[in-house]
Amino acid sequence: MKQNMKFMAFLPLFILLAWISAGCNPEKNEIRDAVNAQLKLYPASTLQDIYKSFYQDEFGPGHLIEDVSSAREYFDLELEEMLSKGRHNAEPCGTGKNFVRVPMDLAKDGIIPEDEFFASFLESSSGFKTPDLMIWRKKWEEIEAEVAAMDLQIPELEKDNLAILKMIYHGEASVHHSLAYNEKYDPHYRIMGKAQWEKLAKKYSL
């Protein structure tokens, strides 16, 4: 009887270990789901674009807002020059734990007032934390290893990863979208915290 009780006590741990060893690691699954979701929406994504998405979820938009007046001026100019493609759905950055990409089409098409859109973007930047590059490099290496294991045949994957690691080593962490991504999708969005976006989405029934 005692032996049976001991066996039952260790059974949950045994199941957990078996689950992890079978590849059912929640964090790895989240990475894979995020990468698959991005490639489904944007098949032309390079590793640089995947990196950008995970970076944005980790650090948000703060690195873009050093001067509020300049940020607003750039926002207004981009809004004036862009053509709406009717993109009205926010998309998670990385695994979607912290930040989302909110298309500027929502402001261009008058669904969200421009001032309110920008204010939510600005508020989202207030929680920005300066990257600890060593911690981020280790985390990115884990993400990239999972991407590589997926064998997605992403062009120039190894070359792009070396460039990313070199960049981090030299004290930089943020990147632009790849040329291929920009030419194919012409992205126009701003990064917002999940709380700021959910507030807007509720107010405007999005």
C-alpha positions as CSV (number, residue, x, y, z in Angstrom):
1,M,0.0,0.0,0.0
2,K,2.8,2.4,1.0
3,Q,4.6,1.6,-2.3
4,N,1.5,2.4,-4.3
5,M,1.1,5.7,-2.5
6,K,4.8,6.6,-3.2
7,F,4.3,5.7,-6.8
8,M,1.1,7.9,-7.1
9,A,3.0,10.8,-5.5
10,F,5.7,10.7,-8.1
11,L,3.3,10.1,-11.0
12,P,2.6,13.8,-11.7
13,L,6.4,14.5,-11.9
14,F,6.9,11.5,-14.1
15,I,4.2,12.7,-16.5
16,L,5.6,16.2,-16.6
17,L,9.1,15.0,-17.4
18,A,7.7,12.7,-20.0
19,W,5.7,15.5,-21.5
20,I,8.8,17.8,-21.7
21,S,11.0,15.0,-23.1
22,A,8.4,14.4,-25.8
23,G,8.9,17.9,-27.0
24,C,5.8,19.4,-25.3
25,N,7.6,22.3,-23.8
26,P,5.2,25.2,-23.4
27,E,7.8,27.9,-24.1
28,K,9.1,26.2,-27.2
29,N,5.6,25.6,-28.4
30,E,4.8,29.3,-28.0
31,I,7.9,30.2,-30.0
32,R,6.9,27.8,-32.8
33,D,3.3,29.0,-32.8
34,A,4.5,32.7,-33.0
35,V,6.9,31.9,-35.9
36,N,4.3,29.9,-37.8
37,A,1.7,32.7,-37.3
38,Q,4.1,35.3,-38.7
39,L,5.1,33.2,-41.7
40,K,1.4,32.4,-42.5
41,L,0.6,36.2,-42.6
42,Y,3.9,37.3,-44.0
43,P,5.6,34.4,-46.0
44,A,8.4,36.7,-47.2
45,S,9.6,37.2,-43.6
46,T,13.3,36.7,-43.0
47,L,15.0,35.8,-39.7
48,Q,15.5,39.6,-39.2
49,D,11.8,40.1,-39.3
50,I,11.2,37.3,-36.9
51,Y,13.8,38.7,-34.6
52,K,12.2,42.2,-34.8
53,S,8.8,40.7,-33.7
54,F,10.3,39.0,-30.6
55,Y,12.3,42.0,-29.7
56,Q,9.3,44.2,-29.9
57,D,7.4,41.9,-27.5
58,E,10.3,42.0,-25.1
59,F,11.0,45.8,-25.2
60,G,8.0,47.5,-26.8
61,P,8.2,50.9,-28.6
62,G,10.3,52.8,-26.1
63,H,13.5,52.8,-28.1
64,L,11.6,54.8,-30.8
65,I,10.5,57.7,-28.6
66,E,13.4,59.8,-27.5
67,D,11.7,63.0,-28.6
68,V,7.9,63.1,-28.4
69,S,7.5,66.1,-30.7
70,S,9.7,64.4,-33.4
71,A,7.8,61.1,-32.9
72,R,4.5,62.9,-33.5
73,E,5.8,64.8,-36.5
74,Y,7.0,61.5,-38.0
75,F,3.7,59.8,-37.2
76,D,1.7,62.6,-38.9
77,L,4.0,62.5,-42.0
78,E,3.8,58.7,-42.3
79,L,0.0,58.9,-41.8
80,E,-0.3,61.5,-44.6
81,E,1.8,59.6,-47.1
82,M,0.6,56.1,-46.5
83,L,-2.2,54.4,-48.4
84,S,-4.7,52.4,-46.3
85,K,-4.9,48.7,-47.1
86,G,-7.8,48.2,-44.7
87,R,-5.6,46.5,-42.0
88,H,-7.7,46.9,-38.9
89,N,-6.5,43.9,-36.8
90,A,-3.8,44.2,-34.2
91,E,-1.2,41.5,-34.3
92,P,0.8,40.1,-31.4
93,C,4.6,40.8,-31.2
94,G,6.5,37.6,-30.7
95,T,4.5,35.3,-28.4
96,G,2.1,38.2,-27.6
97,K,2.8,38.4,-23.9
98,N,3.5,42.1,-23.7
99,F,2.9,44.1,-26.9
100,V,1.0,44.2,-30.1
101,R,1.4,45.8,-33.5
102,V,-1.5,48.2,-34.2
103,P,-2.0,49.1,-37.9
104,M,-2.0,52.8,-38.6
105,D,-4.9,52.1,-41.1
106,L,-7.1,52.4,-38.0
107,A,-6.2,56.1,-37.8
108,K,-6.0,56.6,-41.5
109,D,-9.5,55.3,-42.0
110,G,-10.9,57.4,-39.1
111,I,-11.8,54.4,-36.9
112,I,-9.5,55.6,-34.1
113,P,-8.9,59.4,-33.8
114,E,-5.3,60.2,-34.6
115,D,-4.6,61.9,-31.3
116,E,-6.0,59.0,-29.3
117,F,-4.0,56.5,-31.4
118,F,-0.8,58.4,-30.8
119,A,-1.5,58.9,-27.1
120,S,-1.9,55.2,-26.6
121,F,1.3,54.6,-28.5
122,L,3.1,57.1,-26.3
123,E,1.6,55.7,-23.1
124,S,2.8,52.2,-24.2
125,S,6.4,53.5,-24.3
126,S,6.4,54.6,-20.7
127,G,7.2,51.1,-19.5
128,F,10.2,50.7,-21.8
129,K,13.2,49.1,-20.2
130,T,16.7,49.3,-21.5
131,P,17.7,45.9,-22.8
132,D,20.2,43.8,-20.8
133,L,22.0,42.7,-23.9
134,M,23.5,39.6,-22.4
135,I,20.2,38.3,-21.1
136,W,18.5,39.2,-24.4
137,R,21.3,37.6,-26.4
138,K,20.8,34.3,-24.5
139,K,17.1,34.5,-25.0
140,W,17.4,35.2,-28.7
141,E,19.8,32.3,-29.1
142,E,17.1,30.0,-27.6
143,I,14.5,31.4,-29.9
144,E,16.7,31.1,-33.0
145,A,17.6,27.5,-32.1
146,E,13.9,26.7,-32.1
147,V,13.4,28.5,-35.4
148,A,16.3,26.5,-36.9
149,A,14.9,23.3,-35.6
150,M,11.7,23.9,-37.4
151,D,13.5,23.6,-40.7
152,L,11.4,26.3,-42.5
153,Q,13.9,26.9,-45.2
154,I,14.1,30.6,-44.4
155,P,16.6,32.2,-46.8
156,E,19.9,33.4,-45.4
157,L,19.0,32.2,-41.9
158,E,22.5,31.5,-40.7
159,K,23.9,34.6,-42.3
160,D,21.2,36.8,-40.7
161,N,21.7,35.2,-37.3
162,L,25.4,35.9,-37.4
163,A,24.7,39.5,-38.2
164,I,22.1,39.8,-35.4
165,L,24.5,38.3,-32.8
166,K,27.3,40.6,-34.0
167,M,25.0,43.6,-33.6
168,I,24.0,42.6,-30.1
169,Y,27.7,42.0,-29.2
170,H,28.4,45.6,-30.3
171,G,25.7,47.0,-28.1
172,E,22.8,47.2,-30.4
173,A,19.5,45.3,-30.2
174,S,16.8,46.9,-32.5
175,V,16.6,46.3,-36.2
176,H,14.4,47.5,-39.1
177,H,12.3,45.2,-41.2
178,S,14.1,43.5,-44.0
179,L,14.0,45.0,-47.5
180,A,12.1,42.0,-48.7
181,Y,9.4,42.5,-46.0
182,N,9.1,46.2,-46.6
183,E,8.8,45.8,-50.4
184,K,6.2,43.0,-50.1
185,Y,4.0,44.3,-47.2
186,D,4.6,48.1,-46.9
187,P,4.1,48.0,-43.1
188,H,2.6,50.9,-41.2
189,Y,2.0,50.3,-37.5
190,R,2.8,51.3,-34.0
191,I,3.6,49.2,-31.0
192,M,1.2,49.4,-28.1
193,G,1.1,47.6,-24.8
194,K,-1.7,45.0,-24.5
195,A,-3.5,47.1,-21.9
196,Q,-3.5,50.2,-24.1
197,W,-4.7,48.2,-27.1
198,E,-7.4,46.4,-25.3
199,K,-8.7,49.7,-24.0
200,L,-9.0,51.1,-27.5
201,A,-10.4,47.9,-28.9
202,K,-13.2,47.9,-26.3
203,K,-14.0,51.6,-26.8
204,Y,-14.2,51.3,-30.6
205,S,-15.6,47.7,-30.7
206,L,-12.6,46.3,-32.5
